[in-house]
Amino acid sequence: MPKQRKVGNRKKYSKEETLGNHKSPCPIVVKQERPDEMKQTGNFVFFFAAIALVFGVCVTPLTADMTYSGLTPEKHSALKMDEALLTVNNELVTDVVVSWRSERCYQCLYQQLGVVPAASSPGELGSLDFVVSTEHEITLQLNSTVNLGLCSVPFHFGEQGNYSLWVKNLNDSSVVSCSVVTDTEPINSYMPILVAFFIFAGVFLVTALWRIIWKLDVVKHLLFRMTGSMVTERLINSELGSPGRTMPVTDNIIPPTQGHNQRLRSLDTFRGISLVIMVFVNYGGGRYWFFRHASWNGLTVADLVFPWFVFIMGTSIALSVNSLLCAGKTRRSLLGKVVWRSVQLFLIGVFVIGPHYCNGPLDWNNLRIPGVLQRLAWSYLVVACLDIMVAKGHVNVLTTGAWWSSFLDILLYWPAWICIIVLEVIWLYLTFQLPVPDCPTGYLGPGGLGDMGLYSNCTAGAAGFIDRWLLGENHIYHNPSSRVVYATHVPFDPEGILGSINSILMAFLGLQAGKIILHHRESHSSMLSRFLIWGLFLGAVSAVLTKCSTDHGFIPVNKNLWSLSYVTTLACFAFVLLTLLFYIVDVKAWWSGAPFFYPGTNSILVYVGHEVFEDYFPFRWHMTNNQSHAEHLTQNLVATSCWVLISYVLYRKKIFWKI
């Protein structure tokens, strides 16, 4: 048998930057709220969860069987997810050195796979097997030990496929031919996603049709004749919900007050969408690469949700502070509450979410200080304090007929804007001017294999240096996503100190969305147009900063660094998404926001709960085949659906966890 070697991305399934590691449950304190909410469709959510469970029990074995049918057991027995088998056959009279480079590895060195021996005699072959990654396209470079540069072969291998790379001379012995042949067809690893999509799409379709049928007059009349008016009214209200949907404006950090403002369901829906996707990708996202964070520059689905959550937190701050000031609260009392809640968020992140308690008691020498909740705490503290200092209690009396009145949502809060601009100037100066030992000034690269290996110890430049200098290597994240493709070895925390400045900017842009709502709530068209203008403006800024490219811009889009272009790009998406949700949910009432609305009303509980109880049933169980995307996807969808169901039950019980 020929020897077999492995190459490709060594996938790390430990929690990455948006995941605070933990393994121990913590007590959860709840308080009762009494909002004047609309009753939502109970059967929908329970049906939603039931379908997910049926999918987990029934569909996974079928998909697993379908996935592996028709394959050669001898060839595939050792292959894992996102791997394929490549056999290099050498007909040359010299040994061939095979190297590889991922298409996602920008300006990377080639890594050697191995040396394929020369043909021992005419008609014989030198052969060697390799296991290659199938996540991204890779380029194979073949060099002889005598003459360099035989050929270069870019190819995207398919999962569980068997391939042969033939290296041979043509009629002219000086010309070498390199060709890839598919010996065994790969499996369709994306089929489970398609199956899951049709299942959940079917649930939404059936639910929508059910609601339409219940609204028909003929159905109401039929029920009236069959059961009587009182029973009919009770059934209709329980299934469709009462028409009232007023609720005091609040967010998940500042408690609600009694007021006349109408709660916008689109905000909770926006928050719920971000949270549900965050829970799904944190649980693994089916182990698909696009549900994990980008290794360095660029965006994946997992890179979208945290900034959106920060954005909508800023929006909620604006509405909450305005509501509390109108209710007669003093700015001093609000500042005290903001500081206390920020401390609580920070401590929960450090001591509840972060440590691995199942591995032993708390280790102070290796305690990670940055994290998701910690960054939320800092962003909330700064933006809420700025808004408390400049917010106006009754914005409806400030409107004038002057030409500049259209810009009141910006001009009235100019001191806060100046503070944000100063913070951004600080970020730019430190990022591009701070000297970093043995690294080029202004370096934004991943280090490791990147930049031809010249700066292997310079991961993240100034951002990484500041964290290692102030916090120490033992108190920051040790498994950044840059290790997957760039093989970095320097600790780097994606929730570090320097990036927190731009997360504050993201929350402040969300605050601006809240100001637009406050100043233009009487005119839906004005509100929507301003959302779109902000989205267009931020998109244009991103285009300039990135030069509309992944790696060649002035400031590339980078989640690890929370770069300026990353914030402007995600804020652009957030304004557009908020526009769509506001129009569909609040203006036209075409959609109630379910099921995302429910997690959005209990976001802190869902986030902390999904982290703490991650390793407990029904969120995780022993899988028959842990190298199956189908089983991982099923488990992650069921776990996420369970949290949606939990949040729905808590909503119906009027239980909301506030800190």
Secondary structure as GFF3:
##gff-version 3
##sequence-region A 1 659
A	DSSP	beta_strand	4	6	.	.	.	ID=ss1
A	DSSP	beta_strand	31	32	.	.	.	ID=ss2
A	DSSP	alpha_helix	42	54	.	.	.	ID=ss3
A	DSSP	pi_helix	55	59	.	.	.	ID=ss4
A	DSSP	alpha_helix	60	68	.	.	.	ID=ss5
A	DSSP	alpha_helix	73	76	.	.	.	ID=ss6
A	DSSP	beta_strand	83	90	.	.	.	ID=ss7
A	DSSP	beta_strand	96	102	.	.	.	ID=ss8
A	DSSP	beta_strand	111	116	.	.	.	ID=ss9
A	DSSP	beta_strand	126	133	.	.	.	ID=ss10
A	DSSP	beta_strand	138	144	.	.	.	ID=ss11
A	DSSP	beta_strand	151	155	.	.	.	ID=ss12
A	DSSP	beta_strand	162	169	.	.	.	ID=ss13
A	DSSP	beta_strand	176	184	.	.	.	ID=ss14
A	DSSP	alpha_helix	191	215	.	.	.	ID=ss15
A	DSSP	alpha_helix	217	227	.	.	.	ID=ss16
A	DSSP	alpha_helix	229	240	.	.	.	ID=ss17
A	DSSP	alpha_helix	265	282	.	.	.	ID=ss18
A	DSSP	three_ten_helix	285	287	.	.	.	ID=ss19
A	DSSP	three_ten_helix	289	291	.	.	.	ID=ss20
A	DSSP	three_ten_helix	301	303	.	.	.	ID=ss21
A	DSSP	alpha_helix	305	326	.	.	.	ID=ss22
A	DSSP	alpha_helix	331	348	.	.	.	ID=ss23
A	DSSP	pi_helix	349	353	.	.	.	ID=ss24
A	DSSP	three_ten_helix	357	359	.	.	.	ID=ss25
A	DSSP	three_ten_helix	364	366	.	.	.	ID=ss26
A	DSSP	alpha_helix	372	390	.	.	.	ID=ss27
A	DSSP	three_ten_helix	395	397	.	.	.	ID=ss28
A	DSSP	three_ten_helix	403	407	.	.	.	ID=ss29
A	DSSP	alpha_helix	408	411	.	.	.	ID=ss30
A	DSSP	alpha_helix	414	433	.	.	.	ID=ss31
A	DSSP	three_ten_helix	451	453	.	.	.	ID=ss32
A	DSSP	alpha_helix	461	470	.	.	.	ID=ss33
A	DSSP	three_ten_helix	473	475	.	.	.	ID=ss34
A	DSSP	alpha_helix	482	486	.	.	.	ID=ss35
A	DSSP	alpha_helix	497	519	.	.	.	ID=ss36
A	DSSP	alpha_helix	524	546	.	.	.	ID=ss37
A	DSSP	alpha_helix	564	581	.	.	.	ID=ss38
A	DSSP	pi_helix	582	587	.	.	.	ID=ss39
A	DSSP	alpha_helix	597	600	.	.	.	ID=ss40
A	DSSP	alpha_helix	603	612	.	.	.	ID=ss41
A	DSSP	alpha_helix	629	652	.	.	.	ID=ss42
A	DSSP	beta_strand	655	656	.	.	.	ID=ss43
###
